[in-house]
Amino acid sequence: MFTTYICNKSNFSGIFPNHVKFSIIKPIYKKGNKMNPTHYRPISLLTSFSKVFEKALCVRLTEYFNTNKLLVGNQFGFRKGIATEDAFFKLTNEILNALNNKDSW
């Protein structure tokens, strides 16, 4: 209940509470010489609240964008039910249509 209150208050005010802006940065080894700092990548470990808030905000924004049809038809990434294959199919289809109609690009 308290988490819901904070999430809603943050959404409506546009302010993320400072006391939950906390993460622990851990270096994760990639490859190569372990003594070379450039062979590590930083990973941020966030609080549980931050993860819940991020997920709730993502769900709300996605629902809002989809309901109001705010995403363009060429937006294929990060959308439910749409994959890279769809982008490839659309591009291939447009190329074939242009060739059949002898349109210039």
Secondary structure, DSSP 8 states (H G I E B T S, - for coil): -HHHHHHHHHHHHT---GGG--EEEEEEE-SS-TT-GGGEEEEEEE-HHHHHHHHHHHHHHHHHHHHTT-S-TT--TT-TT--HHHHHHHHHHHHHHHHHHT---
